[in-house]
Amino acid sequence: MDYDVLVLGGGIIGSALAYELSKYNLNIALIEKDYDIADDVAMVNTDIVYDGTECKDGLMAKLEMMGNNMMEELTSKFNVPFIRTGSLVIAEDDESIKTIEDIYLRAKRRGIDNVNIIHENEVYKIEPNLNTAVKGALYSENVGIISPYDLAIAYAEVAFDNGVIFRLEEEVLDIQKLATGLKVTTSKNKFTCRVVVNTIPKDFYQIDNEKPYDKEESKILTYMLLDNEYKNYFSNIVFSLNEGSKGYSLPTFGGGLIAASITNNVIDFNTTLNIVSELVGDVDSENIKTMYHSRYYKDNIIIDDSDIGKGYVKVIGRSYAAVTIAPAIGKLICESITNSLKSTIKKNFVDKRRDFYKFKELSLEEKDEIIKLDKRYGKMVCICNQITEGEIVDSIRRPLGARTIEGIKRRTGATFGNCQGAHCLSKIVKILSSETDKKLTDILKDSKSSKMLLGRIKEFKEM
Ligand SMILES: Cc1cc2nc3c(=O)[nH]c(=O)nc-3n(C[C@H](O)[C@H](O)[C@H](O)COP(=O)(O)OP(=O)(O)OC[C@H]3O[C@@H](n4cnc5c(N)ncnc54)[C@H](O)[C@@H]3O)c2cc1C
């Protein structure tokens, strides 16, 4: 057999699983079609860590609770930004009060602590900038924000350092059952293995002889990212139950605010602006850094390990809370596989991510020390977020280092400031080109067909 376990798909779920499996004496590879791990994990650097209160499905609630409970330890071990901001589900009328009472009772039945119904004046004490007329709210102290890309890349880096092979730019074409084990055919190779875990959300292969799940109910989520000069900053995550302005808002690690609306169809800029203004107050278009549309998945994720005896496990579906539940899914599937293969714990497993500097968080003395060691930390590349050349070079040279501009942006936070890269993008392209010894015109944004520079328009002496 080429491998004991093949993990298909390098999203946050595949990366979490690779990390958990790397604690065992197993020969593991992860296959990902893109240039980088967790390319699709997030549009911005902040996601919500839910607590199992909001979801209707009991099993999903358990996964959310388990994931939520694991976050403190994981994020402090991996140096990943995570804050328990708290969340408010605001009720603006009697019907919504009834809804939050039902959610509260369900949370109690599920054994979720630190969730309470609070009255109007308490709501404004907790969130003074809220300018909607509320009658009450469901307040949870458990809910928080996390940097999803940091978590995914941390999982993958530690797995890599503990021997997992990452096969990037390799697309899985088919999976077949053999007399013993399985065969995975990719765009570059054919591999045999004892167990396959398929975390690719949509694809179906020969082994999936019947499509087990093809329902993909989704709505449209529109994000407006407001800059850190927006006057009505919320420090909690705020959800609105109001049908006309259904959505939520969350503070971001960059100091700004995400205002999101959930609608049945794609909506234009002005409609989005009206909806989010109902929740976060009048938004001046000057404060809008960017706007994105995406699918908002309600579906439950199913872990199908009914074929574990044949060596096949599949994670089916998509969820709006996949980041929250990824740690729980990784742990549960790992347990199932290691029990089935009777695997033993690896004695020399190193549960640590290689150190890196976040320059702007250091004291002046620490900054001086580092610049003395490496003068590239003295060269500021992203002025808005204070990211230095040293950090950009490190993000390329690290285990599973960045090979694209998006990879650098997500690892360092460069270009996510108020200027959105207007000042630093060209410098980053230059650094990546020199670090990887590639021509400037060969530098990619994130995928094969995403060249940053299409070609030279004139023959300059220097470019
Ligand atoms: C707008 C938005 C907001 C969200 N907000 C939150 C939030 O606040 N909190 C939260 O908990 N979650 C949130 N989520 C959910 C979460 O970010 C994603 O659902 C999650 O990242 C999905 O992870 P995954 O590993 O299941 O799938 P993916 O990230 O889709 O990973 C699957 C991987 O498989 C690869 N792949 C696909 N086909 C092949 C192939 N044939 N061969 C090899 N590789 C292949 C893909 O390139 C991909 O990297 C949000 C999602 C969206 C879209």
The ligand as an SDF file (V2000), in Angstrom:
LIG
                    3D

 53 58  0  0  0  0  0  0  0  0999 V2000
  -19.5510   33.3280    3.3600 C   0  0  0  0  0  0  0  0  0  0  0  0
  -19.2700   32.2580    4.3510 C   0  0  0  0  0  0  0  0  0  0  0  0
  -19.2180   32.5560    5.6870 C   0  0  0  0  0  0  0  0  0  0  0  0
  -18.9370   31.5610    6.6100 C   0  0  0  0  0  0  0  0  0  0  0  0
  -18.9000   31.8840    7.9220 N   0  0  0  0  0  0  0  0  0  0  0  0
  -18.6430   30.9230    8.8340 C   0  0  0  0  0  0  0  0  0  0  0  0
  -18.6280   31.2490   10.2100 C   0  0  0  0  0  0  0  0  0  0  0  0
  -18.8440   32.4040   10.5840 O   0  0  0  0  0  0  0  0  0  0  0  0
  -18.3650   30.2590   11.0960 N   0  0  0  0  0  0  0  0  0  0  0  0
  -18.1350   28.9740   10.7140 C   0  0  0  0  0  0  0  0  0  0  0  0
  -17.9330   28.1130   11.5840 O   0  0  0  0  0  0  0  0  0  0  0  0
  -18.1320   28.6310    9.4030 N   0  0  0  0  0  0  0  0  0  0  0  0
  -18.3880   29.5750    8.4690 C   0  0  0  0  0  0  0  0  0  0  0  0
  -18.4310   29.2560    7.1380 N   0  0  0  0  0  0  0  0  0  0  0  0
  -18.2150   27.8780    6.7180 C   0  0  0  0  0  0  0  0  0  0  0  0
  -16.8090   27.5860    6.3270 C   0  0  0  0  0  0  0  0  0  0  0  0
  -15.9610   28.6570    6.0650 O   0  0  0  0  0  0  0  0  0  0  0  0
  -16.7230   26.6690    5.1110 C   0  0  0  0  0  0  0  0  0  0  0  0
  -17.9210   26.0060    4.9080 O   0  0  0  0  0  0  0  0  0  0  0  0
  -15.6080   25.6990    5.3510 C   0  0  0  0  0  0  0  0  0  0  0  0
  -14.3890   26.3620    5.1670 O   0  0  0  0  0  0  0  0  0  0  0  0
  -15.6960   24.4850    4.4600 C   0  0  0  0  0  0  0  0  0  0  0  0
  -14.5960   23.6630    4.7780 O   0  0  0  0  0  0  0  0  0  0  0  0
  -14.4790   22.2330    4.1500 P   0  0  0  0  0  0  0  0  0  0  0  0
  -13.1720   21.6870    4.5750 O   0  0  0  0  0  0  0  0  0  0  0  0
  -15.6860   21.4270    4.4570 O   0  0  0  0  0  0  0  0  0  0  0  0
  -14.6130   22.4470    2.5900 O   0  0  0  0  0  0  0  0  0  0  0  0
  -13.6590   23.2480    1.5190 P   0  0  0  0  0  0  0  0  0  0  0  0
  -13.0330   24.3960    2.1610 O   0  0  0  0  0  0  0  0  0  0  0  0
  -14.5270   23.4080    0.3590 O   0  0  0  0  0  0  0  0  0  0  0  0
  -12.5350   22.1290    1.3230 O   0  0  0  0  0  0  0  0  0  0  0  0
  -12.5940   21.1480    0.3590 C   0  0  0  0  0  0  0  0  0  0  0  0
  -11.2840   21.1760   -0.4020 C   0  0  0  0  0  0  0  0  0  0  0  0
  -11.3330   20.1420   -1.3750 O   0  0  0  0  0  0  0  0  0  0  0  0
  -10.6590   20.6180   -2.5270 C   0  0  0  0  0  0  0  0  0  0  0  0
  -11.1350   19.8500   -3.6710 N   0  0  0  0  0  0  0  0  0  0  0  0
  -12.3280   19.9480   -4.2960 C   0  0  0  0  0  0  0  0  0  0  0  0
  -12.3940   19.0540   -5.3030 N   0  0  0  0  0  0  0  0  0  0  0  0
  -11.2170   18.3720   -5.2950 C   0  0  0  0  0  0  0  0  0  0  0  0
  -10.6860   17.3110   -6.0710 C   0  0  0  0  0  0  0  0  0  0  0  0
  -11.3920   16.7580   -7.0590 N   0  0  0  0  0  0  0  0  0  0  0  0
   -9.4380   16.8700   -5.7820 N   0  0  0  0  0  0  0  0  0  0  0  0
   -8.7080   17.3970   -4.7520 C   0  0  0  0  0  0  0  0  0  0  0  0
   -9.1780   18.4170   -3.9900 N   0  0  0  0  0  0  0  0  0  0  0  0
  -10.4010   18.8740   -4.2480 C   0  0  0  0  0  0  0  0  0  0  0  0
  -11.0380   22.0850   -2.5960 C   0  0  0  0  0  0  0  0  0  0  0  0
  -10.0880   22.8120   -3.3750 O   0  0  0  0  0  0  0  0  0  0  0  0
  -11.0390   22.4770   -1.1340 C   0  0  0  0  0  0  0  0  0  0  0  0
   -9.8000   23.0200   -0.7150 O   0  0  0  0  0  0  0  0  0  0  0  0
  -18.7090   30.2290    6.1930 C   0  0  0  0  0  0  0  0  0  0  0  0
  -18.7590   29.9210    4.8250 C   0  0  0  0  0  0  0  0  0  0  0  0
  -19.0350   30.9150    3.9220 C   0  0  0  0  0  0  0  0  0  0  0  0
  -19.0990   30.5500    2.4650 C   0  0  0  0  0  0  0  0  0  0  0  0
  1  2  1  0
  2  3  1  0
  2 52  2  0
  3  4  2  0
  4  5  1  0
  4 50  1  0
  5  6  2  0
  6  7  1  0
  6 13  1  0
  7  8  2  0
  7  9  1  0
  9 10  1  0
 10 11  2  0
 10 12  1  0
 12 13  2  0
 13 14  1  0
 14 15  1  0
 14 50  1  0
 15 16  1  0
 16 17  1  0
 16 18  1  0
 18 19  1  0
 18 20  1  0
 20 21  1  0
 20 22  1  0
 22 23  1  0
 23 24  1  0
 24 25  2  0
 24 26  1  0
 24 27  1  0
 27 28  1  0
 28 29  2  0
 28 30  1  0
 28 31  1  0
 31 32  1  0
 32 33  1  0
 33 34  1  0
 33 48  1  0
 34 35  1  0
 35 36  1  0
 35 46  1  0
 36 37  1  0
 36 45  1  0
 37 38  2  0
 38 39  1  0
 39 40  1  0
 39 45  2  0
 40 41  1  0
 40 42  2  0
 42 43  1  0
 43 44  2  0
 44 45  1  0
 46 47  1  0
 46 48  1  0
 48 49  1  0
 50 51  2  0
 51 52  1  0
 52 53  1  0
M  END
$$$$
